[in-house]
Amino acid sequence: MARSAVCFDLDDTLYPYTDYARSGLRNAADELASVTGHHRRAELFDLYFERGVTDGTFDRLLDEHDLPAELTGRLVEAYHDAVGPLEPYADAEPVLRELGSAYRLGLVTDGRNGVGKLDALGLRAHFDAVVVTPPLGTSKQQREPFDRVTSALDVDHEEVVYVGDDPRADFAVPNELGAGTVRLCRGRYVDLAPPAETAVPDAEIDALAELPATLETNGW
């Protein structure tokens, strides 16, 4: 069926999340140095990028150096407070500009500081509605964020196409609600298989530049 709105994920869909991670890790290392007098930036980068410890990174570092576990909260806050310069994917803004002339545009992100990221990327003005889930105490694995964005866009779920990159979080609920779904196959989860049949997207693309043609091909 024809669709009247396109909603996007943010991290790794509109920009490479590794840029945000580098900025956050640098800020967390500075915070740790202010408390302990030891700068562990190189070790944090090694943990995250070389050893692949992308969850519980600060817990692991503190444990390896026998530092107080309660520092984790401060490091997490420092990580997410560090929205430095970010660059969108080269095809992100041209696609948003093109689609904005034909569709209402929304964004739903589970990432913290989503509005700050959009501002740093210079993309916020393209969106008619933005839903950032952490302050709401919810996530994209629940329907509330999608209810909120469709309400703000004044559309039904069946009128929306949702574009994301993470098969664990991005497609199961929109599929259930009757939205169209498109997976962008790049970023951290490019090799991750959908965890269930319900999480399989309707279409896959390798670059955002392919999205307008994909919408047309699917009659959206």
C-alpha positions in Angstrom: 0.0 0.0 0.0 1.0 3.6 -0.4 2.7 5.2 2.6 2.8 8.8 3.7 5.6 8.8 6.3 9.1 7.4 6.7 10.6 6.9 10.1 14.3 6.4 10.8 16.5 4.9 13.4 19.5 7.2 14.2 22.7 5.3 15.3 24.4 3.6 12.4 21.4 4.5 10.2 22.1 8.2 9.6 25.7 8.3 10.8 28.5 5.9 11.9 28.1 5.3 15.6 31.8 4.7 16.0 32.4 8.5 15.7 30.1 9.0 18.7 31.9 6.2 20.6 35.3 7.7 20.1 34.1 11.1 21.4 32.4 9.4 24.4 35.4 7.2 25.3 37.7 10.2 25.2 35.4 12.1 27.6 35.0 9.1 29.9 38.8 8.7 30.0 39.2 12.4 31.0 36.6 11.9 33.8 38.4 8.8 35.0 41.7 10.7 35.1 40.1 13.5 37.1 39.2 11.0 39.8 42.1 8.6 39.8 44.9 10.6 38.3 45.5 7.9 35.6 44.5 8.4 32.0 43.2 5.1 30.5 42.2 6.4 27.0 44.3 4.0 25.1 43.0 1.1 27.1 39.4 2.1 26.7 39.9 2.3 22.9 41.6 -1.1 22.9 38.8 -2.6 24.9 36.0 -1.2 22.7 37.5 -1.3 19.2 40.1 -4.0 19.3 38.8 -6.4 21.9 35.1 -5.8 21.0 34.0 -5.1 24.6 31.2 -2.7 23.5 28.9 -3.7 26.4 30.1 -3.2 29.9 33.3 -1.5 28.7 33.7 0.6 31.8 32.9 -2.3 34.1 35.7 -4.3 32.5 38.2 -1.5 32.7 37.5 -0.8 36.4 37.6 -4.5 37.2 41.0 -5.0 35.4 42.5 -2.1 37.4 40.7 -2.9 40.7 39.0 0.4 40.7 35.6 1.1 42.5 32.7 -0.3 40.5 30.6 2.7 41.5 32.7 4.8 39.1 30.8 3.2 36.2 27.8 5.6 36.5 30.1 8.6 36.2 31.9 7.2 33.2 28.6 6.3 31.5 27.3 9.9 32.0 30.6 11.3 30.7 30.4 9.1 27.7 26.9 10.3 26.7 27.6 14.0 27.6 30.4 14.1 25.0 28.5 15.0 21.8 31.4 16.4 19.8 31.4 17.1 16.0 29.5 14.3 14.2 29.2 13.8 10.4 26.2 12.1 8.9 26.6 9.5 6.2 27.3 11.2 2.9 23.9 10.1 1.5 21.8 10.8 4.6 21.0 14.5 4.1 20.3 14.3 0.3 17.9 11.4 0.9 16.2 13.2 3.8 15.8 16.3 1.7 14.4 14.3 -1.2 12.0 12.2 0.9 10.9 15.3 2.9 9.2 16.6 -0.2 6.9 13.6 -0.5 6.7 12.1 3.0 6.4 13.2 6.6 9.6 12.2 8.3 10.0 10.8 11.8 12.8 9.4 14.0 12.7 6.8 16.8 16.0 6.1 18.6 16.9 4.0 21.7 20.2 5.9 21.9 20.8 8.3 24.7 21.1 12.0 23.9 19.3 11.6 20.5 18.3 15.2 20.1 21.9 16.3 20.9 23.2 13.9 18.3 20.7 15.2 15.7 21.8 18.8 16.5 25.5 17.8 16.1 24.7 16.1 12.8 22.8 19.1 11.6 19.8 16.9 10.7 17.1 17.9 13.2 15.3 20.3 10.9 14.5 17.4 8.5 12.2 15.7 11.0 8.6 16.4 11.7 8.7 14.2 14.9 11.5 12.8 17.1 11.1 10.1 19.8 14.0 9.3 22.1 13.1 6.3 24.2 15.5 6.4 27.3 13.8 9.4 28.9 10.4 7.6 28.4 11.6 4.4 30.1 10.7 2.4 27.0 12.4 1.0 23.9 11.8 0.1 20.3 11.0 -3.5 21.5 7.7 -2.0 22.8 5.0 -0.3 20.7 4.9 2.9 22.8 7.6 4.7 20.8 6.0 3.9 17.5 2.6 4.9 18.8 4.1 8.2 19.8 5.8 8.9 16.5 2.7 8.0 14.4 0.5 10.2 16.7 3.0 13.1 16.3 3.0 12.6 12.5 -0.8 12.2 12.4 -0.6 8.9 10.5 -1.5 5.3 11.1 1.1 2.6 11.5 0.1 1.1 8.1 1.1 4.4 6.5 4.7 4.3 7.8 7.9 2.8 6.5 10.5 2.3 9.2 14.2 2.3 8.3 16.8 0.9 10.7 20.0 -1.2 11.0 19.6 -3.5 14.1 17.5 -6.6 13.5 17.3 -7.2 17.2 15.4 -4.0 17.9 14.2 -2.3 14.7 11.7 -4.4 12.9 9.7 -6.8 15.0 7.3 -4.2 16.4 6.8 -2.2 13.2 6.2 -5.5 11.4 3.5 -6.4 13.9 1.9 -3.0 13.6 1.7 -3.2 9.8 4.4 -0.8 8.9 6.8 -1.4 6.0 10.3 -2.1 7.2 13.7 -1.5 5.5 17.1 -2.7 6.8 20.2 -0.6 6.1 23.0 -3.2 6.0 26.0 -1.3 7.3 27.4 -0.4 10.7 27.9 -2.5 13.8 25.2 -5.0 13.0 25.7 -5.6 9.3 26.5 -9.4 9.9 23.8 -9.9 12.5 21.0 -12.2 11.5 17.4 -11.4 12.5 16.7 -13.2 15.8 13.2 -14.4 14.7 11.0 -14.6 11.6 9.0 -11.7 13.1 12.1 -9.5 12.9 12.8 -10.0 9.2 12.5 -6.7 7.3 10.5 -6.3 4.1 13.5 -5.0 2.2 17.3 -4.5 2.6 19.5 -1.8 1.2 23.3 -1.3 1.4 23.2 2.5 1.4 20.6 5.2 2.1 20.9 6.4 -1.4 19.0 3.2 -2.4 16.0 4.1 -0.2 13.9 6.2 -2.6 14.0 3.6 -5.3 13.2 0.9 -2.8 10.1 2.8 -1.6 9.0 3.1 -5.2 9.7 -0.5 -6.1 7.6 -1.7 -3.1 4.7 0.7 -4.0 5.3 2.7 -0.8 
